[in-house]
Amino acid sequence: MFTAQPSPSTLSSSTIQHFPTVRRSETITGGGRKIGGFTRQNANNVPGFQSTVQSKHQSIRTVISSEGAKLVEKSQGSNGPLASSSVSGGMEVRAAVTIRRKMKENITDKLEDQWESFMNGIGRGILLQLISEDIDPITRSGKSAESYVRGFPKPSNHPFVVEYAANFRVPNDFGRPGAILITNFLDKEFYLVEIVVHNFSQEPQFFPANTWIHSRKDNPESRIIFKNQAYLPSQTPDGIKDLRREDLLSIRGNGKGERKMHERIYDYAPYNDLGNPDKSDELARPSLGGNEQPYPRRCRTGRRPTKKDPLSESRIEKPHPIYVPRDEAFEEIKQNTFSAGRLKALLHNLIPLIASTLSSSDNPFTCFSEIDKLYNDGVLLKDEDQKDVIKNQFLTNLMNQVFTVGGRLLKYEIPAVIKRDRFAWLRDNEFARQALAGVNPVNIELLKELPILSKLDPAVYGPPESAITRELIEQELFGMSVEKAIEDKRLFILDYHDMLLPFIEGMNSLPGRKAYASRTIFFYTPTGILRPIIIELSLPPSSNSPRKKHVFVHGHDATTHWIWKQAKAHVCSNDAGIHQLVNHWLRTHACMEPYIIATHRQLSSMHPIYKLLHPHMRYTLEINALARQGLINGGGIIEACFSPGKYSMEISSAAYKSLWQFDTEALPADLVRRGMAVEDPSMPCGVKLVIEDYPYAADGLLIWSAIKELVASYVDHYYSDPSSITSDVELQAWWNEIKNKGHFDKRDETWWPNLGTKEDLSSILTIMIWVASGQHAAINFGQYPFGGYVPNHPTLMRKLIPGEGDPAYEKFLLDPVHTFLSSLPTQLQATKIMAVQDTLSTHSPDEEYLHQLHNVQSTSIKDPEVLKLFEKFSAKLEDIERTINERNRNIGLKNRSGAGIPPYELLLPSSGPGVTGRGIPNSISI
């Protein structure tokens, strides 16, 4: 690091130097200065290469849109070209440094910008050190030249994008630049878009950054930015080998201390920050990670332990920010969008909260029209309550403030599931259709044999046999035998019995929660319609109810009709919980986080696999940190609004322990595992669907195939030598760390793939990219379209189904609608979860979608052959979009077309901003 700031007299000089490599732990002596781990000798000791170069202004033309600022063209400034021709004793090169400022600035920000512009203008703000790919043949030390950014930015129509210049004098044999070290002498960090160096060759040399450069006050180490050239470790030019290693070391940290917000340290920690025992014993939660409750690892924050539980980490509560590595945080456009979502959620929650406070209760819905008002009128206080509000000056001001924001924010959009047919949710065929084309189409399985048996310990949970018998099933098959139905693959099951039964007693002890462990049997009719035929709802042996296993069928009399509807609602409630806690949070968000941490820790930003994965890691650590802070934490939204309550994350951990394995996260393997497809080498993905009209699987296989083709071509391009996979030290360390640190509790499983061939690598990467893109999109962006109408997909149930002899049975017979609605979430619970689902289903204006992948990569990869691969991939996704649209118009595909049925669009690659029910982002960004 710098031992002293250079004097003003030296600020305009640009020097070529050689530097010996030293380790960070070594002591720097003499007059040298340390930048990024390298000792810099005094420029005066290198004769012939000292010169003074005058600054020149350059111009930058940008496009500023709702998707952010994107650099589209570099041009010469008014004072001539960016680089001059070679002169005696070397050549003059110039660097254009693009910096992005805040889009929304207050007075303090503007004053700070002016001060920073002044400091940069006089050459005392930002120091650049240009590093050659070549080393000196005599000293075996790398070559470098340094210069301060100097001069004032040229006026721009877009004040939050500015460009500065730096001038270097380098010898003719300097070689190609491979890296730039940046030291920020300003008082605060700045966002570096890129640096472009001119005059080393016919083309400019691009150093894409898109990163925050910390102030030297926070960290004396310089930042290292590499050129947009992909190198395997063995191919790294000698001049930047040490920098490659140095950069990875700086990212890993030492595993100690609390992380600071400006840092870029990626490390692992268990999920031990979900509870808050110091605040309340009721908020204490077990740490997830270990043999008893295994879980993937999260990004380490290093906060102090709680006072009551030394194994739990203390929490940072909203609105204070929680640490993620600096470049993982939301950019300004995304932050503004997410903040708007949080504001919207606040408004949706505020009015019911006031109403419930004034009425001294949290009321259930009493009629369906009260639910409709959420979309038509919004949530308003009754006239008599308005009078009470007027008496309370605080509430009056608050209400005025809320309504001043805009009444339209208090209303919900009509969810897609009822937009075309408001009664569709009542019908059995829609209930079944959503198992194939709804928000959670990944749990339905082929029923392969009878009897249906539990794998739970019978000594604890009773006899393993299900109450669903062969005779009961056969009564619903219109004359077909059970054997024939199984042989023809016509029986399917949605089985949440074993996953939930161990937790049912605890869940039912929570206030306002009543749940069963469920199994649902479906019959796929010869006419191509999936029908639910039997529902089994079970209670644990220790519960007070004398009936432990209840079996329901859809009868034709009024009483059976309404009981069947309640049974379906309990199934939907279980489905909502498993969807959110297992398929959505665990299998995408939580399991992706270790891949991201390992990628940053073990793969250099020059590594071609890092460049391939980089777009698929955007924003994930930040959204996961926000979820730990307010969604999945003790007392958070998930516990408040979903049936499992405080047992939510324990259920997620149990699913990780018993169900999750990396290789079956591949879409074809998952479909085969569930019996929804059979292996067929003649098919494009090697599998054939058992139900062709399975929209999630049919569209998903198109996306999977396109990703697989891109990845295989990309890997083949960079790994031409058969042994190059096993000899890639970074790649092997990356895969070992994912298994042995990121998924530590699963490290000894035999199903982990080997990483020895190109095929192995392609398979691993395809799974990761699918999980981050297509899989997450399919189970995330339908949350509000399907769950926004509470009766369709309730997140909890508050009552068990009344049976004959129960005190509530007579009330049910007198008013079945009231019994049904009072079993659903309350008005406050419903509006809370609707607000969250609305936010989670929203695309940000700066979203980067899968079909835009080659555009994202174009600044960091300069290989034209690789860019052609991305262009081909983009064209393939456009074809897929057309295919999906054609499928949605095909009247023969009844699960995605028909009267009142919304088209299946969750796997359409493109989307605009907002709640669109379509679009595949590159990454798990919400």
ABEGO torsion letter per residue (X at the ends): XBABBBBAAAAABBBBBBBBBBBAABBBBEABBBBGGBBBBBAAABBGABBBBBBBBBBBBBBBBAAEBBBABBBBBAAEBABBBBBBGEBBBBBBBBBBBBABBBAAAAAAAAAAAAAAAAGAABBBBBBBABBBAAAGBBBBBBBBBBEBBBBBABAABBBBBBBBBBBAAAEBBABBBBBBABABBBBBABBBBBGABABBBBBBAGBBBBBAAABABBBBBBBBBBBBAAABBAAAAAAAAAAAAAAAEAGBEBBBAABBBBBBBBBAAABBAAABAAABBBBBEEAABBBBBBBBAGBBBBAABAABBBBBBOABBBBBBAAABBBAAAAAAAAAAAAAAAAAAAAAAAAAAAAGBBBBBABAAAAAAAAAAEBBBBAAAAAAAAABAAAAAAAAAAAAAEAAAABBBBBAAAAABAAAAABAAAAAAAAAABABAAABBBBABOBBBBABBAAAAEBABBABBAAAAAAAAGGBBAAAAAAAGABBBBBAAAAAAAAAAAAAABBGBBBBBBBBBBBBBAAGBBBBABBBBBBBAABABABABBBBBBBABAAAAAAAAAAAAAAAAAAAAAAAAAAAAAAAAAAAAAAAAAAAAABBAABAAAAAAAAAABGAAAAAAAAAAAAABBGBAAAAABAAEAAAAAAAAAAAAAABBAAAABAAAAAAAAGABBBBAABAAGBBBABABBAAAAAAAAAAAAAAAAAAAAAAAABABAAAAAABAAAAAAAAAAAAAABAAAAABAABBBBABAAAAAAAAAAAAAAABAAAAAAAAAAAAAAABAAABBABBABBBBBBGBAAAAAAAABAAAAAAAABBBAAAAAAAAAAAAAAABBBAABBBAAAAAAAAAAABABAAAAAAAAAAAAAAAAAAAAAAAAAABAABAAABEBGBBBBAAABABBBBEBAGBEBBABBAX
